[in-house]
Amino acid sequence: MAMGESSDSSEPTAEAGEVPNETSRTGSQALVVAAKIGSFLARVAEEPLEQVSGIITDKLKYVRWERSLRLIDRAQELMDRRAGRMAERRVPLNVAIPVFEAASLEEDDGLQDVWANLLVNAVDADSGVEIKRALVSILQDFGPMEVRLLQAIHDAPDPKVPTKGLPDAYVEPGDERVDPGLPPEPVQVGLWQLVRLGCITGAGTWDSLAGIRRVQITALGKTMVEACSATPRRITARQAESS
């Protein structure tokens, strides 16, 4: 209708109640999501549902609800895979809440799956993994590149790993001399990040200007890989025994 024309009373008009109805639906959905999050956290954490509900209202008010639901579904899927062989334990709130909050804000599905692995291993008493806040803090500084690099270095057959082909290929020690250049800059940045976090260390010649040519995983790096694995070594051994 053009500006200045009056509306006919027979035409449908927006009722004042429509906005509250939409708001009500949105609010109801938020309550359902919050209830699902509360129920999940009460299951894995060392606090009753009433206490967890208060935490959701306070500390978790900025999380992305849709990402939270994906995290819960993914964690539940992993727990179901271990059903019948998984002894659940309660996780301290000072670990459970930071894990859930960080994972709920993660936009990358692959990296959120890593968080889900960490959470499930914390809940599984038989995982052989003890999740400490330091591991949570380190994982918060990881991006997809750091995850791929650390896994590749961990899985390499030689403890002193040439960085030239990482993270997609493994170059045999000595073969990198054919092309002695450094890896691409994004890989170098990821390697330096892992060094900063204490997950790897230099294991060969350092390029004084640009980067590391060979690296070696540290005890902390091995612990990170194990903590974030979908199938920690103890779980793999347990599955082999039962098959």
trRosetta pair geometry for C-beta under 8 A, 3 or more apart (Angstrom, degrees):
i j d omega theta_ij theta_ji phi_ij phi_ji
1 5 5.0 -124 178 73 104 124
1 7 6.6 -96 -56 -87 175 80
2 5 5.2 84 64 -8 78 117
7 11 5.6 -107 -177 55 98 131
7 13 6.8 94 143 -86 153 112
8 11 4.9 100 68 -12 86 102
14 18 5.8 -91 -169 29 83 143
15 18 5.1 116 67 -25 80 95
16 19 7.1 -50 -178 24 46 103
16 20 7.8 31 140 0 69 107
17 20 5.7 -60 -158 46 52 108
17 21 5.9 56 147 -28 79 105
18 21 5.5 -56 -150 34 33 114
18 22 6.5 31 155 -17 67 103
19 22 5.8 -53 -149 36 33 108
19 23 6.2 32 153 -16 65 108
20 23 5.3 -56 -143 42 34 114
20 24 5.9 42 153 -28 67 103
21 24 5.4 -50 -148 31 30 115
21 25 6.6 32 152 -19 63 100
22 25 5.7 -50 -151 32 33 110
22 26 6.5 31 151 -15 65 105
23 26 5.7 -55 -149 39 33 111
23 27 6.1 33 153 -19 66 108
24 27 5.6 -55 -146 39 30 112
24 28 6.2 33 154 -23 65 105
25 28 5.7 -53 -148 34 31 112
25 29 6.5 31 154 -19 64 104
26 29 5.8 -54 -152 34 31 111
26 30 6.5 32 151 -19 64 105
27 30 5.6 -53 -149 35 34 113
27 31 6.5 36 152 -21 65 103
28 31 5.6 -52 -151 33 34 113
28 32 6.6 35 151 -20 65 103
29 32 5.6 -52 -151 34 34 112
29 33 6.4 32 153 -16 67 105
30 33 5.7 -55 -147 39 32 111
30 34 6.1 33 154 -19 66 108
30 65 7.0 -101 -121 -97 70 155
31 34 5.7 -53 -143 39 30 111
31 35 6.2 34 155 -23 64 105
32 35 5.7 -54 -150 33 29 112
32 36 6.6 28 152 -19 63 104
33 36 5.7 -55 -152 34 32 110
33 37 6.4 30 152 -16 66 106
33 65 4.8 19 167 -162 160 118
33 68 6.9 94 178 81 109 126
33 69 6.4 -76 -135 -63 100 111
34 37 5.7 -54 -147 39 33 111
34 38 6.1 35 153 -21 66 108
34 53 7.7 73 157 -140 105 80
34 56 5.6 127 -157 147 94 142
34 57 7.9 50 -154 -71 136 68
35 38 5.6 -53 -144 38 30 113
35 39 6.2 32 156 -20 64 106
36 39 5.8 -53 -146 35 29 111
36 40 6.4 28 155 -17 63 107
36 69 6.9 38 100 -108 145 86
36 72 6.4 126 146 120 107 174
37 40 5.8 -59 -150 37 30 110
37 41 6.2 22 157 -13 67 109
37 56 5.8 129 103 -119 122 132
37 60 7.1 -168 152 132 148 156
37 68 5.6 -15 -92 162 121 134
37 72 6.9 -124 -99 -62 60 138
37 100 7.8 115 -162 -179 103 136
38 41 6.0 -58 -142 41 28 105
38 42 6.1 30 158 -21 65 109
38 49 5.9 73 158 -158 105 87
38 52 5.3 138 -150 113 76 110
38 53 4.9 26 -129 -87 138 74
38 56 5.5 -74 -77 -26 91 151
39 42 5.8 -55 -145 36 27 112
39 43 6.6 32 153 -25 60 104
39 49 7.0 5 -98 -120 50 117
40 43 5.7 -57 -159 28 32 114
40 44 6.7 1 158 1 67 109
40 72 5.0 -104 -82 -128 164 115
40 75 7.6 96 -166 78 129 134
40 76 7.8 -90 -119 -61 117 105
41 44 6.2 -69 -143 47 34 93
41 45 5.1 6 171 -2 75 124
41 52 4.6 165 102 -159 116 135
41 55 7.5 -128 137 76 156 127
41 56 7.3 178 26 -64 151 105
41 96 6.4 123 -148 151 88 128
41 97 7.7 50 -145 -86 131 69
41 100 6.5 -19 -94 -66 109 166
42 45 6.5 -57 -111 48 21 95
42 47 7.1 -89 -120 90 65 69
42 48 6.5 13 -141 -180 108 31
42 49 4.1 -3 -100 -86 153 72
42 52 4.8 -136 -70 18 80 155
43 88 7.8 -52 164 -180 89 151
44 88 7.7 -107 -111 -168 63 115
44 90 7.0 138 166 -136 35 52
44 91 5.3 0 154 19 88 112
44 96 5.8 156 111 -127 104 129
44 119 7.1 8 -173 177 162 99
44 122 7.6 68 -179 98 117 104
44 123 4.9 -68 -134 -96 103 120
45 52 6.2 137 60 -92 138 119
45 90 6.3 36 153 -166 19 89
45 91 5.6 -56 -104 68 52 80
45 92 7.6 3 -151 149 77 11
45 93 5.3 59 -164 -88 123 72
45 96 4.3 -134 -92 57 100 170
45 97 7.6 51 -106 -45 141 77
46 90 4.2 106 -83 147 71 126
46 91 6.8 -133 -26 78 87 32
46 92 5.7 -11 6 -107 132 41
46 93 6.1 -104 48 -31 90 81
46 96 7.9 176 6 -5 75 137
47 51 4.0 -101 171 87 120 133
47 52 5.4 148 96 -53 112 83
47 55 7.7 91 84 -13 156 137
47 93 5.6 32 -18 -67 124 125
48 51 5.3 95 59 11 71 101
48 52 7.1 -139 103 -3 36 93
49 52 5.5 -60 -144 41 34 111
49 53 6.1 42 157 -29 68 103
50 53 5.8 -49 -150 27 28 115
50 54 7.1 28 153 -16 58 101
51 54 6.0 -56 -161 32 35 110
51 55 6.8 33 146 -18 66 105
52 55 5.5 -55 -153 35 39 114
52 56 6.5 44 150 -24 69 100
53 56 5.7 -48 -151 29 34 114
53 57 6.7 34 152 -17 63 103
54 57 5.7 -54 -153 35 35 112
54 58 6.3 16 155 -5 68 112
55 58 5.9 -67 -143 48 31 100
55 59 5.2 -21 -174 28 77 113
55 60 6.5 58 134 -3 76 105
55 93 7.3 -139 -95 -159 162 126
55 97 6.3 -99 172 -107 137 130
56 59 7.6 -49 -93 55 15 76
56 60 4.8 -43 -138 54 50 124
56 61 7.7 105 155 -64 51 62
57 60 7.8 41 10 53 15 82
57 61 6.5 21 176 -70 33 105
58 61 6.6 -79 169 -21 9 110
59 97 6.0 16 112 -174 151 130
59 101 6.8 -77 145 -80 101 136
60 63 4.9 -20 -172 -4 82 123
60 68 7.9 82 -180 -102 123 142
60 97 7.4 -124 -58 -153 104 92
60 100 7.1 -28 -105 114 128 115
60 101 6.0 -134 -105 -95 81 91
60 104 7.4 52 -152 47 103 162
62 105 7.9 14 118 -85 92 115
63 67 7.1 -128 170 72 88 104
63 68 5.3 74 137 -61 127 120
63 100 7.7 -31 -102 139 155 85
63 101 6.0 -122 -80 -134 114 61
63 104 3.8 6 -159 121 119 141
63 105 6.3 -105 -130 -57 68 78
64 67 3.9 53 88 19 114 114
64 68 6.5 177 88 -19 56 83
64 104 5.8 178 46 160 72 83
64 105 6.3 124 2 -106 101 45
65 68 5.4 -54 -149 32 32 116
65 69 6.5 31 155 -18 66 102
66 69 5.8 -50 -150 34 34 110
66 70 6.6 35 151 -18 63 104
67 70 5.6 -50 -148 36 36 113
67 71 6.4 42 151 -23 65 103
67 103 7.7 -175 148 134 104 63
67 104 5.0 124 104 -166 104 55
67 105 6.9 126 98 -76 154 13
67 106 6.7 165 -174 60 135 59
67 107 7.3 -75 -99 -95 139 45
67 112 6.9 -130 -166 -115 99 149
68 71 5.6 -54 -152 33 31 113
68 72 6.5 30 152 -18 65 104
68 100 7.5 43 -131 179 93 94
68 104 4.3 13 -80 -127 78 117
69 72 5.7 -51 -147 36 34 111
69 73 6.3 33 155 -17 66 106
70 73 5.8 -56 -146 39 31 110
70 74 6.1 29 156 -18 66 108
70 109 7.6 -87 161 -121 144 87
70 112 6.8 33 111 137 117 151
71 74 5.8 -58 -146 38 28 109
71 75 6.1 25 157 -16 65 109
71 100 7.2 137 126 -143 151 68
71 103 4.9 107 -122 133 142 118
71 104 5.8 -85 -3 -83 149 67
71 112 6.1 -108 -89 -180 87 112
71 115 6.8 -40 -131 100 114 118
71 116 5.9 -167 -154 -81 70 97
71 119 7.8 73 175 11 105 158
72 75 5.9 -57 -144 40 28 108
72 76 6.1 28 156 -20 64 109
73 76 5.7 -56 -145 38 28 112
73 77 6.4 33 153 -23 62 105
74 77 5.6 -51 -151 32 31 114
74 78 6.6 29 153 -16 63 104
74 112 7.1 121 30 128 164 99
74 113 6.0 -123 -174 -109 147 69
74 116 4.3 -74 115 -108 115 163
75 78 5.7 -55 -152 37 34 110
75 79 6.3 31 152 -17 67 107
75 116 4.6 -143 -72 -151 74 94
75 119 5.4 -42 -115 91 129 128
75 120 5.5 -178 -150 -61 81 98
76 79 5.6 -55 -145 39 33 111
76 80 6.2 38 154 -24 66 104
77 80 5.7 -52 -147 32 29 113
77 81 6.8 35 151 -24 60 101
78 81 5.7 -49 -156 26 34 115
78 82 7.1 15 152 -3 63 105
78 116 6.1 149 -6 145 142 108
78 117 6.8 -167 -128 -96 162 55
78 120 4.5 -81 108 -74 131 167
78 230 6.7 -126 -128 -146 118 87
79 82 6.0 -67 -156 45 37 100
79 83 7.0 71 141 -63 64 78
79 86 6.5 -147 -157 93 73 171
79 120 5.7 -150 -64 -131 80 111
79 123 7.1 -25 -100 90 118 141
79 124 7.8 -168 -116 -65 79 101
80 83 5.1 -9 -158 -33 44 119
82 85 5.4 -103 -176 71 71 92
82 86 3.9 78 127 -54 112 122
82 120 7.7 142 12 173 138 121
82 124 6.4 -23 127 -107 166 133
82 235 7.0 -63 -109 -144 123 121
83 86 6.5 -45 -94 19 24 113
85 126 7.4 -100 151 68 76 153
85 238 6.2 143 176 140 127 126
85 239 7.3 94 140 -84 170 70
85 242 6.6 -99 -101 -24 135 166
86 123 8.0 31 172 115 122 94
86 124 5.2 -75 -149 -122 101 97
86 125 8.0 123 -179 31 62 74
86 126 6.7 -142 -132 35 48 114
87 124 7.2 90 60 -162 56 58
87 125 4.3 -57 97 50 100 117
87 126 5.4 95 31 -26 99 103
88 123 5.5 -22 -142 167 83 93
88 124 7.0 -50 -103 -97 50 41
88 125 6.7 87 152 -13 6 99
89 123 6.4 173 54 -168 64 41
89 124 7.5 21 18 125 92 7
89 125 4.0 107 -30 -72 116 99
91 95 5.3 -107 170 83 103 114
91 96 4.4 125 101 -64 117 103
91 99 7.9 -36 147 23 152 142
91 119 7.9 -76 -35 -155 169 68
91 122 4.8 44 -102 144 131 117
91 123 6.1 -65 -36 -81 114 65
91 131 7.1 -8 -136 64 116 128
92 95 4.9 79 69 12 87 102
92 96 6.7 -172 89 -7 38 92
93 96 5.5 -57 -127 45 36 106
93 97 5.4 29 177 -17 74 111
94 97 6.9 -31 -114 36 21 105
94 98 7.1 19 172 -7 47 112
94 133 6.3 -39 137 -77 98 126
95 98 6.5 -67 -153 42 26 102
95 99 6.2 23 157 -18 65 114
95 122 6.5 -170 136 -152 130 147
95 131 5.6 118 -172 114 140 108
95 132 7.3 -101 -102 -147 123 20
95 133 5.9 -122 -94 -75 78 72
95 136 6.4 -175 -146 -39 71 142
96 99 5.9 -64 -150 38 26 111
96 100 6.1 20 159 -15 66 111
96 119 7.7 79 -132 -137 68 95
96 122 7.4 -179 -86 121 73 146
97 100 5.9 -57 -142 40 29 107
97 101 6.0 27 161 -19 66 110
98 101 5.8 -56 -139 39 29 110
98 102 6.0 23 165 -14 66 110
98 133 6.8 70 42 -135 155 88
98 136 5.0 80 112 158 124 149
98 137 8.0 -22 162 -63 147 65
99 102 6.3 -62 -146 40 23 104
99 103 6.0 16 161 -14 63 116
99 115 6.5 156 -173 -168 83 96
99 118 6.2 -151 -140 108 124 115
99 119 5.2 148 148 -86 138 94
99 122 7.1 -131 -48 4 170 157
99 131 7.6 9 -68 164 140 144
99 136 5.6 -99 -73 -120 77 120
100 103 5.9 -61 -141 42 25 108
100 104 6.0 26 160 -23 64 112
100 119 7.2 82 -72 -106 70 136
101 104 5.9 -59 -147 34 25 110
101 105 6.7 14 158 -11 60 110
102 105 6.1 -67 -154 39 30 105
102 106 6.7 43 149 -40 64 102
102 115 6.6 -162 101 -122 94 137
102 136 6.9 157 14 -176 150 94
102 139 7.3 113 127 101 150 100
102 140 5.2 -95 -136 -99 143 97
103 106 5.5 -43 -153 10 37 120
103 112 5.7 102 -166 -144 82 77
103 115 3.5 170 -103 142 110 151
103 116 6.8 124 -154 -55 143 60
103 119 7.0 -40 -32 -37 162 130
106 111 5.3 -134 -174 102 132 106
106 112 4.4 169 94 -78 125 86
106 115 6.2 171 7 -10 154 145
107 112 8.0 -160 67 -43 9 117
108 111 4.1 56 85 20 114 110
108 112 6.4 174 87 -14 56 85
108 143 7.8 95 3 -162 157 69
108 144 5.7 -128 180 -57 162 111
109 112 5.6 -57 -144 38 31 111
109 113 6.4 38 154 -25 64 101
110 113 5.6 -50 -155 28 32 114
110 114 7.1 36 146 -20 61 98
110 144 6.0 63 82 -116 126 107
110 147 7.4 174 133 86 107 155
111 114 5.4 -42 -157 26 42 116
111 115 6.9 45 145 -16 64 98
111 142 7.0 177 -141 110 115 102
111 143 7.1 -60 -91 -161 147 37
111 144 5.7 -101 -55 -75 110 73
111 147 6.4 -163 -104 -26 82 151
112 115 5.4 -47 -155 34 42 115
112 116 6.5 48 145 -23 67 100
113 116 5.3 -47 -148 33 38 116
113 117 6.6 45 150 -22 65 98
113 230 7.9 -19 160 -75 103 112
114 117 5.6 -47 -153 31 34 114
114 118 6.6 37 148 -20 63 103
114 139 7.1 -168 127 -155 117 122
114 142 7.6 -81 108 100 156 144
114 147 5.9 -110 -72 -124 157 139
114 228 4.9 7 -168 -170 91 119
115 118 5.5 -52 -151 34 35 114
115 119 6.4 34 152 -19 67 105
115 139 6.9 139 -92 149 77 139
116 119 5.7 -54 -148 36 32 111
116 120 6.3 28 156 -15 66 107
117 120 6.0 -60 -145 40 28 106
117 121 6.2 26 158 -17 65 110
117 227 8.0 117 122 134 97 51
117 228 5.1 80 92 -172 124 50
117 229 6.1 -163 174 86 137 16
117 230 5.1 -88 -110 -79 120 56
118 121 6.0 -59 -147 39 26 109
118 122 6.5 30 153 -23 62 106
118 131 6.4 109 179 -117 86 131
118 135 7.3 -178 -146 133 125 119
118 136 7.6 136 158 -95 145 71
118 139 6.5 -42 -65 -67 162 172
118 227 5.7 33 -121 146 84 91
118 228 5.2 -18 -65 -101 91 69
119 122 5.6 -55 -154 31 31 114
119 123 6.6 24 152 -15 65 106
120 123 5.6 -57 -149 38 36 109
120 124 6.1 30 154 -18 70 109
120 127 7.8 138 122 -80 71 145
121 124 5.7 -54 -135 40 33 108
121 127 4.3 157 -152 179 75 164
121 129 4.3 1 163 62 119 146
121 131 6.7 126 99 -54 94 115
121 227 5.9 175 95 -162 151 53
121 228 7.7 -116 11 -83 146 19
121 229 7.3 82 -71 58 143 67
121 232 6.0 99 -123 -32 122 130
122 127 7.8 -41 -39 41 16 152
122 129 7.1 -78 -74 104 46 108
122 131 3.9 -38 -97 10 104 146
124 127 4.0 94 91 -39 110 106
124 129 7.7 52 72 42 96 102
124 235 7.3 20 139 -82 155 118
126 234 6.4 -151 157 131 71 122
126 235 7.1 111 114 -86 93 72
126 238 6.5 53 151 -62 129 162
127 232 5.0 85 -174 34 83 146
127 234 6.2 126 175 66 26 119
127 235 5.9 -8 -124 -48 63 108
128 226 7.6 -73 102 171 101 125
128 232 5.6 -168 56 136 103 136
128 233 6.7 -60 69 66 152 83
128 234 3.5 133 -18 -9 132 143
128 235 7.6 -134 16 -25 104 71
129 226 5.9 -176 -98 132 108 96
129 227 4.9 140 -160 -109 129 64
129 232 5.5 -133 -38 -95 116 159
129 234 8.0 -153 -24 28 75 122
131 135 5.9 -110 -152 62 66 138
131 136 7.2 68 174 -48 101 94
131 227 6.0 122 -97 -152 80 120
132 135 5.4 104 60 3 69 98
132 136 7.6 -130 106 -1 42 89
133 136 5.3 -52 -153 35 44 116
133 137 6.2 47 150 -22 72 103
134 137 5.6 -53 -149 36 33 113
134 138 6.4 34 153 -20 65 104
135 138 5.7 -52 -147 35 33 111
135 139 6.3 31 156 -17 66 106
135 223 7.0 -112 -96 129 119 107
135 224 6.3 174 -139 -104 96 73
135 227 5.4 -47 -167 114 151 172
136 139 6.0 -58 -148 37 29 108
136 140 6.6 37 151 -27 62 103
137 140 5.7 -50 -156 24 31 117
137 141 7.4 21 151 -11 60 103
138 141 6.1 -66 -165 36 37 106
138 142 7.1 46 141 -34 68 100
138 197 5.2 106 -143 -170 98 123
138 198 7.8 -85 -112 51 129 95
138 199 7.2 126 -173 -57 134 112
138 220 7.8 -179 -94 165 165 114
138 224 6.3 -93 108 -103 141 127
139 142 5.2 -41 -154 13 47 121
139 224 7.2 167 -70 -149 88 106
139 228 6.9 151 -104 -80 128 130
141 146 7.6 29 117 15 72 176
141 193 6.9 -168 146 -176 106 110
141 197 6.0 178 85 -87 137 128
142 146 4.2 -135 -143 83 78 131
142 147 5.6 85 170 -54 126 83
142 150 7.9 -56 -125 0 125 137
142 193 8.0 134 -109 137 49 130
143 146 5.4 100 46 8 61 100
143 147 7.4 -118 102 -4 34 91
143 190 7.4 -107 61 -108 102 98
143 193 7.9 12 19 118 96 171
144 147 5.7 -57 -151 35 34 113
144 148 6.3 29 157 -16 68 107
145 148 5.9 -59 -149 39 31 108
145 149 6.1 28 157 -18 67 110
145 167 7.3 178 -158 -11 64 137
145 186 6.0 -131 -113 158 154 100
145 187 7.1 -148 -168 -101 121 47
145 189 7.5 41 109 84 154 93
145 190 3.9 -118 133 -88 115 138
146 149 5.8 -55 -142 39 29 111
146 150 6.1 26 162 -17 65 109
146 190 5.1 -161 -76 -155 60 95
146 193 5.5 -81 -91 98 120 129
146 194 5.9 162 -144 -65 94 93
146 197 8.0 58 -158 16 139 148
147 150 6.3 -59 -145 37 24 105
147 151 6.4 20 158 -15 61 111
147 228 7.7 -116 -133 135 101 153
148 151 6.0 -61 -148 39 27 109
148 152 6.2 26 157 -19 65 111
148 167 4.0 106 136 127 104 166
148 190 7.9 -18 62 -178 90 159
149 152 5.8 -60 -148 38 28 110
149 153 6.2 24 158 -16 66 108
149 166 5.8 64 -127 164 82 125
149 167 4.8 -110 -83 -81 54 119
149 187 7.0 143 -91 -149 123 77
149 190 4.9 154 -20 136 150 126
149 191 6.3 -142 -171 -76 153 65
149 194 6.2 -127 104 -37 128 145
150 153 5.8 -55 -145 39 31 109
150 154 6.1 35 154 -22 64 109
150 194 6.0 173 -75 -118 95 134
150 199 5.7 -40 -114 153 121 141
150 200 7.2 -147 -110 -41 78 112
150 217 7.3 98 -156 -115 73 111
150 221 5.9 -151 -150 -160 107 101
150 224 6.5 -46 170 98 151 126
150 225 6.2 -159 141 -73 106 98
151 154 5.6 -55 -146 37 30 115
151 155 6.1 16 159 -10 66 112
151 167 7.5 61 62 -164 86 124
151 225 6.4 138 -99 -125 61 110
152 155 6.0 -63 -142 44 27 102
152 156 6.6 49 153 -49 62 94
152 161 7.8 138 126 -177 84 151
152 166 5.4 149 107 -136 147 95
152 167 4.3 -174 -14 -153 151 82
152 168 7.9 -47 -104 -32 148 16
152 170 7.2 -170 -176 -75 99 89
153 156 5.7 -32 -152 -3 32 119
153 161 5.0 -160 -133 40 77 164
153 166 7.1 15 -61 -119 83 140
153 194 7.9 133 13 158 154 164
153 200 6.0 -26 148 -98 169 131
153 215 6.1 -46 -128 96 135 115
153 216 7.8 155 -179 -148 117 16
153 217 5.1 145 130 -61 110 103
153 221 7.2 -40 96 164 125 144
154 217 5.5 79 -87 -82 63 163
154 221 6.8 -158 -77 142 98 103
154 222 6.6 138 -124 -106 107 63
154 225 4.6 98 -99 -88 165 165
156 159 7.7 146 93 -94 106 16
156 161 4.3 102 62 -103 174 118
156 170 5.6 159 -122 -126 90 126
157 170 7.3 93 13 164 89 156
158 161 6.3 153 83 -82 86 59
158 172 7.7 99 -9 -145 140 57
158 173 5.6 -109 123 -23 171 118
159 203 7.3 -162 127 -146 80 158
159 216 5.5 29 156 -133 85 103
159 217 7.6 -109 -155 32 74 83
160 173 6.2 55 92 -93 101 135
160 203 4.1 -157 -128 135 88 135
160 204 6.0 103 -175 -49 120 105
160 214 5.1 21 173 169 91 128
160 215 7.7 158 -156 74 53 23
160 216 5.6 -34 -99 -75 57 101
161 166 7.3 70 146 -63 118 128
161 170 7.4 -76 -149 -139 98 92
161 203 7.2 80 28 46 59 140
161 214 6.3 154 74 -158 38 73
161 215 5.5 -31 63 64 95 73
161 216 6.9 149 12 -86 85 45
161 217 7.8 46 0 -26 129 85
162 165 7.0 56 103 15 101 87
162 166 8.0 -175 108 -24 58 100
162 170 7.9 112 56 -170 91 59
162 171 4.5 -70 84 78 133 106
162 172 7.6 28 13 91 133 16
162 173 5.9 168 -34 -96 108 55
162 175 7.5 -135 17 61 166 81
162 176 4.3 -173 -159 -37 147 142
162 204 7.9 -4 -95 17 64 158
162 213 6.7 -30 -141 160 72 73
162 214 5.4 -41 -93 -97 47 83
163 166 5.1 -58 -157 19 58 125
163 182 7.3 -3 94 -155 117 68
163 183 5.2 -98 138 -17 94 124
163 187 7.0 152 170 145 103 120
163 188 8.0 87 149 -92 141 63
163 191 6.1 12 -137 -92 142 152
163 211 7.4 -114 91 137 156 120
163 212 5.9 97 -18 100 152 83
163 213 6.1 -151 28 -165 104 25
163 214 6.5 -155 -15 -91 86 27
163 215 5.9 66 -65 -4 108 105
164 171 4.8 -5 64 12 112 157
164 176 4.4 169 -13 -127 145 115
164 179 6.7 126 -162 91 140 97
164 180 8.0 -97 -91 -140 131 25
164 181 7.3 102 -128 76 101 63
164 182 7.6 -134 -103 -151 66 23
164 183 5.8 178 -137 -68 26 84
164 213 7.5 15 -49 -157 85 73
165 168 6.6 -103 163 70 82 70
165 169 3.5 -80 172 84 127 91
165 170 6.0 -155 80 -79 133 6
165 171 4.3 146 -7 -31 119 97
165 176 8.0 -129 -18 -94 88 101
165 183 7.6 -108 -7 -100 9 110
166 169 7.5 -118 -70 59 28 52
166 170 7.8 43 -77 -94 71 52
166 183 6.0 -47 57 -95 84 157
166 187 5.8 138 94 -159 90 129
166 191 7.7 95 90 -71 143 113
167 187 6.9 -172 -22 -121 78 107
167 190 7.9 -50 -40 102 118 155
171 175 5.2 -144 179 82 88 111
171 176 4.9 87 132 -68 141 91
172 175 4.4 75 63 -3 86 125
173 176 7.5 -37 -138 7 33 103
173 214 7.4 43 -116 -114 97 133
174 177 6.1 -33 -177 0 47 114
175 178 6.0 -24 179 4 60 112
176 179 6.7 -76 -164 67 54 66
176 180 6.2 90 141 -108 81 52
176 213 7.1 155 122 -177 150 102
177 180 5.6 10 -137 -73 40 99
180 213 7.7 -14 -168 -132 79 132
182 188 6.2 35 156 -79 123 122
182 207 6.2 -71 -72 1 125 160
182 210 5.3 -132 -23 122 164 131
182 211 4.9 106 -148 52 139 125
182 213 7.0 -99 -103 -91 77 72
183 187 3.8 -64 128 88 129 140
183 188 5.9 172 75 -51 90 76
183 191 7.6 115 52 -21 132 135
183 211 7.5 -96 40 111 82 158
184 187 5.0 92 62 10 74 105
184 188 7.2 -137 103 -7 37 90
185 188 5.3 -53 -145 35 37 114
185 189 6.3 39 157 -21 68 101
186 189 5.7 -51 -149 34 33 112
186 190 6.5 34 152 -18 64 105
187 190 5.6 -54 -150 38 34 112
187 191 6.3 36 152 -21 66 105
188 191 5.6 -54 -148 35 32 112
188 192 6.4 29 156 -16 66 105
188 210 6.9 -65 -138 162 151 85
188 211 4.3 -92 -138 -96 112 148
188 212 7.9 153 -136 29 77 73
189 192 5.9 -55 -148 38 30 108
189 193 6.4 35 151 -23 63 106
190 193 5.5 -53 -149 33 32 115
190 194 6.6 31 153 -17 65 103
191 194 5.7 -54 -151 36 33 109
191 195 6.5 36 149 -19 65 103
191 200 7.0 -68 -157 74 73 143
191 211 6.5 76 76 -165 136 115
191 212 5.7 -142 148 44 138 116
191 215 6.4 -146 -152 -56 113 152
192 195 5.4 -49 -148 35 37 115
192 196 6.3 41 151 -23 66 102
192 211 7.0 -99 -54 -125 102 90
192 212 7.7 160 -73 -3 68 110
193 196 5.6 -51 -149 34 32 114
193 197 6.4 21 155 -10 64 109
194 197 5.8 -59 -143 44 32 106
194 199 4.4 -79 -167 66 86 112
194 200 4.5 33 130 19 117 108
194 215 7.8 58 94 -174 129 154
194 221 7.1 48 -175 -105 109 119
195 198 7.7 43 177 -68 30 24
195 199 7.7 -87 -66 51 21 70
195 200 5.8 -59 -77 77 61 83
195 201 6.6 101 -126 -105 85 41
195 202 7.3 24 -113 -38 128 78
195 212 7.2 148 -60 -28 138 147
195 215 7.8 -114 -72 -129 97 123
197 220 7.9 -153 133 124 79 132
198 218 6.1 -79 162 63 69 158
198 220 4.9 19 123 64 104 156
198 221 7.6 -153 121 -46 59 80
199 217 6.9 -36 159 -145 71 75
199 218 6.0 -165 -174 38 21 104
199 220 5.7 -106 -99 103 51 97
199 221 3.6 101 -172 -91 71 92
199 224 5.8 -34 -119 18 116 148
200 215 4.6 21 169 173 128 123
200 216 6.5 152 -160 76 79 36
200 217 5.5 -50 -103 -104 80 45
200 218 6.2 -162 -98 -9 21 89
200 221 5.5 66 -60 -74 62 153
201 215 6.8 152 77 -158 30 77
201 216 5.6 -26 64 63 81 88
201 218 5.7 83 -14 -62 102 106
202 206 5.4 -2 -154 -76 157 101
202 212 4.9 -138 -106 -130 94 120
202 214 7.1 84 -168 81 64 65
202 215 6.1 -62 -110 -107 36 65
202 216 7.6 22 119 17 14 87
203 214 4.6 -87 76 123 87 99
203 215 5.5 104 9 -163 102 13
203 216 3.7 102 -65 -26 133 104
204 212 7.7 112 56 -177 84 81
204 213 5.4 -83 90 82 119 97
204 214 3.1 58 10 42 128 124
204 215 7.9 -76 16 -43 93 31
205 213 4.9 5 71 38 89 135
205 214 6.9 76 30 15 64 99
206 211 8.0 -133 -159 125 66 27
206 212 6.0 -34 -117 -108 71 66
206 213 7.3 -155 -96 9 23 88
207 210 4.5 -23 113 52 134 85
207 211 5.3 20 50 52 118 50
207 212 7.2 -138 20 -72 86 19
207 213 6.3 106 -30 -40 95 97
212 215 5.5 66 133 -67 137 96
217 221 4.1 -132 -165 94 88 139
217 222 5.8 105 140 -53 122 80
217 225 7.9 -9 -160 -16 145 134
218 221 4.6 106 49 3 69 101
218 222 7.2 -129 98 -2 41 85
219 222 5.7 -52 -150 35 34 112
219 223 6.4 37 150 -21 64 105
220 223 5.5 -53 -150 35 33 114
220 224 6.5 38 151 -23 65 102
221 224 5.6 -51 -150 31 33 113
221 225 6.6 32 153 -18 65 102
222 225 5.8 -53 -150 35 33 110
222 226 6.3 30 154 -15 66 108
223 226 5.8 -58 -147 40 31 110
223 227 6.0 30 156 -20 66 110
224 227 5.8 -57 -142 38 27 110
224 228 6.1 3 165 0 64 115
225 228 6.4 -74 -144 49 23 95
225 229 6.2 43 154 -52 63 103
226 229 5.7 -40 -147 2 29 121
226 232 5.4 63 -172 -130 80 98
226 233 6.7 -40 -129 -2 108 97
227 232 7.8 29 -88 -91 21 121
229 232 5.0 131 73 -76 119 57
229 233 8.0 55 77 -27 160 60
231 235 5.1 -134 -159 91 64 120
231 236 5.0 83 154 -65 109 91
231 239 7.6 -43 -151 4 119 143
232 235 4.8 92 57 8 74 105
232 236 7.1 -141 98 -7 36 89
233 236 5.6 -55 -147 36 33 113
233 237 6.3 31 156 -18 67 106
234 237 5.7 -52 -146 38 33 111
234 238 6.2 35 153 -21 65 106
235 238 5.6 -55 -147 36 31 112
235 239 6.3 31 154 -19 65 105
236 239 5.9 -55 -148 36 29 110
236 240 6.4 30 153 -21 63 106
237 240 5.7 -54 -149 34 32 113
237 241 6.5 33 153 -21 65 105
238 241 5.8 -54 -150 33 32 112
238 242 6.5 19 156 -10 65 110
239 242 6.0 -63 -146 42 31 104
239 243 6.3 34 156 -30 66 109
240 243 5.9 -55 -145 27 29 112
